[in-house]
Amino acid sequence: METRRRVFVTGAGGQLGGYLIEALVRNGDEPRGLGAHAGPGVDVVVDIADESAVERAVAEMRPRLVIHAAAYTDVDGCERDPDRAMLINADGARNVARAARASGAWLLAVSTDFVFPGTGGAPYDEEASPDPISVYGRSKLAGEEAVLGEDDGFAVARTAWVYGGAGKHFPRTVLTVLRDRGVMEVVDDEVGSPSFAGDLAEALVALSARQPAGTFHLTNEGSTSRHQFAVAVAEAAGLDPSLVRPTTTPEFLARYPLPAKRPQNSTLVNRRAAELGVTLRPWREATMEYVPRLAAELGMTT
Ligand SMILES: NC(=O)c1ccc[n+]([C@@H]2O[C@H](COP(=O)([O-])OP(=O)(O)OC[C@H]3O[C@@H](n4cnc5c(N)ncnc54)[C@H](OP(=O)(O)O)[C@@H]3O)[C@@H](O)[C@H]2O)c1
C-alpha cells in the first residue's frame, strides 16, 4: 500500500501555500511548511537565501518531495531591488533544489508567465522561448534554470494571475476599490490567464503524483483582459459591472507610474500537463465560484 508522502512546501504562509497545504492534506499527504515568518501552515522559519539553513531544514524533514512556492513576488519591489530579487528568486530556488537533491527528494518549483515578453507570440506553450522584460521575470527565469540545472528530473510549473486567500490579490482589490470608491478604472490592453490558487494547488498536487520532468504550464483555462476580469469579478459579487471602466496602460501609467513593465499578453497554454491528464477548469467558472465567498468575507453580499 502507498505510504503517506511527506511533502515540504516553501512559501507555506503565502497565497498559494495555504491552498497547497489543504490540497496535500486532502490527498492524504503529510505536508510540512517553510516560511520566512511564523504563521499558519509554517512549521519551520527559514530564509531560502540561506543555503545551509535550507539544507538543514530539508535534511531534518526528510520529505519525499518538495514544492517550492516561496518567492519575492512584489514585481515593482523586484524592479527597485534587483539584488534582492536575484537572491530570493534565483539563489533561493537553487538552494531549495540543492537541498532537495541532497536528501533524495523530487522537486516541483512554481514559476511565472512573466518569463515571457508578452509583446507577441502568445499564447505561449512550454516550448516557447522565454525573454523576460522585468527584473522579477529575469529572476524567476534564473530560478527555473537553477532548478532544472540542479537535476533534470525536477519540474517547473509556470502559472499566472494567481488569486485567492487572505492576502492581497486582484479580485480583493477590485471589490475593495468598488466598495470604497464606487467606480474603478482597469486596463483593457493587458491580457493573461487568471488562476484560482485553489485550482492551481490541486493541479500541482496531481502533477506531483506523476513526478514528471521539465517545464509545465498550469493556469485556469482561457485568457482575458484585466478589465474583463474585473468586470467578471464585479458580476460575480452582484455589483453593476459598468462601475468598472476600461482604460489603457499608457493612460493608467501616466497617473500611477509603476517601475516594472508587465507583459501585454502572457497567455499560457497547458499542453504537457494536459497530456498527463492534469487540466484546470475555465477561468470564468473558477472566478464565479470563488468571488461570492470573497464578497461575503468582505461583508458585500447583496
Ligand atoms: N501571485 C501571482 O499572481 C503569481 C503569478 C505567477 C506565478 N506566481 C508564483 O507562484 C508562487 C506563489 O506565489 P504567491 O502568489 O503565493 O506569493 P506570496 O503570497 O507572495 O507568497 C510567497 C511566499 O514566499 C515567502 N518568501 C518570500 N521570501 C522568502 C524568503 N527569503 N525565504 C522564505 N520564504 C520567503 C513569503 O513569506 P512571507 O510572507 O513570510 O514573507 C510568502 O509566504 C511564487 O513562486 C510566484 O512567483 C505567482
PDBQT file of the ligand as one rigid body, heavy atoms in Angstrom, charges set to zero:
ROOT
HETATM    1  N1  LIG A 401       0.727  35.851  -7.405  1.00  0.00    +0.000 N 
HETATM    2  C1  LIG A 401       0.752  35.697  -8.723  1.00  0.00    +0.000 C 
HETATM    3  O1  LIG A 401      -0.036  36.322  -9.461  1.00  0.00    +0.000 OA
HETATM    4  C2  LIG A 401       1.726  34.735  -9.344  1.00  0.00    +0.000 A 
HETATM    5  C3  LIG A 401       1.730  34.621 -10.749  1.00  0.00    +0.000 A 
HETATM    6  C4  LIG A 401       2.620  33.713 -11.349  1.00  0.00    +0.000 A 
HETATM    7  C5  LIG A 401       3.475  32.961 -10.553  1.00  0.00    +0.000 A 
HETATM    8  N2  LIG A 401       3.454  33.116  -9.205  1.00  0.00    +0.000 N 
HETATM    9  C6  LIG A 401       4.404  32.305  -8.412  1.00  0.00    +0.000 C 
HETATM   10  O2  LIG A 401       3.623  31.475  -7.548  1.00  0.00    +0.000 OA
HETATM   11  C7  LIG A 401       4.361  31.229  -6.352  1.00  0.00    +0.000 C 
HETATM   12  C8  LIG A 401       3.480  31.522  -5.150  1.00  0.00    +0.000 C 
HETATM   13  O3  LIG A 401       3.124  32.898  -5.186  1.00  0.00    +0.000 OA
HETATM   14  P1  LIG A 401       2.069  33.541  -4.197  1.00  0.00    +0.000 P 
HETATM   15  O4  LIG A 401       1.089  34.289  -5.009  1.00  0.00    +0.000 OA
HETATM   16  O5  LIG A 401       1.602  32.524  -3.214  1.00  0.00    +0.000 OA
HETATM   17  O6  LIG A 401       3.009  34.617  -3.479  1.00  0.00    +0.000 OA
HETATM   18  P2  LIG A 401       3.012  35.168  -1.984  1.00  0.00    +0.000 P 
HETATM   19  O7  LIG A 401       1.645  35.181  -1.419  1.00  0.00    +0.000 OA
HETATM   20  O8  LIG A 401       3.812  36.426  -2.045  1.00  0.00    +0.000 OA
HETATM   21  O9  LIG A 401       3.833  34.048  -1.208  1.00  0.00    +0.000 OA
HETATM   22  C9  LIG A 401       5.207  33.920  -1.359  1.00  0.00    +0.000 C 
HETATM   23  C10 LIG A 401       5.756  33.352  -0.078  1.00  0.00    +0.000 C 
HETATM   24  O10 LIG A 401       7.178  33.284  -0.184  1.00  0.00    +0.000 OA
HETATM   25  C11 LIG A 401       7.711  33.574   1.071  1.00  0.00    +0.000 C 
HETATM   26  N3  LIG A 401       9.056  34.110   0.961  1.00  0.00    +0.000 N 
HETATM   27  C12 LIG A 401       9.435  35.260   0.363  1.00  0.00    +0.000 A 
HETATM   28  N4  LIG A 401      10.761  35.449   0.527  1.00  0.00    +0.000 NA
HETATM   29  C13 LIG A 401      11.221  34.377   1.241  1.00  0.00    +0.000 A 
HETATM   30  C14 LIG A 401      12.489  34.015   1.750  1.00  0.00    +0.000 A 
HETATM   31  N5  LIG A 401      13.573  34.767   1.526  1.00  0.00    +0.000 N 
HETATM   32  N6  LIG A 401      12.599  32.871   2.440  1.00  0.00    +0.000 NA
HETATM   33  C15 LIG A 401      11.496  32.092   2.679  1.00  0.00    +0.000 A 
HETATM   34  N7  LIG A 401      10.273  32.389   2.236  1.00  0.00    +0.000 NA
HETATM   35  C16 LIG A 401      10.133  33.526   1.523  1.00  0.00    +0.000 A 
HETATM   36  C17 LIG A 401       6.799  34.619   1.665  1.00  0.00    +0.000 C 
HETATM   37  O11 LIG A 401       6.887  34.549   3.059  1.00  0.00    +0.000 OA
HETATM   38  P3  LIG A 401       6.424  35.805   3.988  1.00  0.00    +0.000 P 
HETATM   39  O12 LIG A 401       5.005  36.058   3.634  1.00  0.00    +0.000 OA
HETATM   40  O13 LIG A 401       6.617  35.274   5.353  1.00  0.00    +0.000 OA
HETATM   41  O14 LIG A 401       7.334  36.933   3.610  1.00  0.00    +0.000 OA
HETATM   42  C18 LIG A 401       5.442  34.196   1.140  1.00  0.00    +0.000 C 
HETATM   43  O15 LIG A 401       4.762  33.412   2.097  1.00  0.00    +0.000 OA
HETATM   44  C19 LIG A 401       5.631  32.063  -6.459  1.00  0.00    +0.000 C 
HETATM   45  O16 LIG A 401       6.689  31.259  -6.921  1.00  0.00    +0.000 OA
HETATM   46  C20 LIG A 401       5.306  33.101  -7.521  1.00  0.00    +0.000 C 
HETATM   47  O17 LIG A 401       6.479  33.560  -8.191  1.00  0.00    +0.000 OA
HETATM   48  C21 LIG A 401       2.597  33.967  -8.581  1.00  0.00    +0.000 A 
ENDROOT
TORSDOF 0
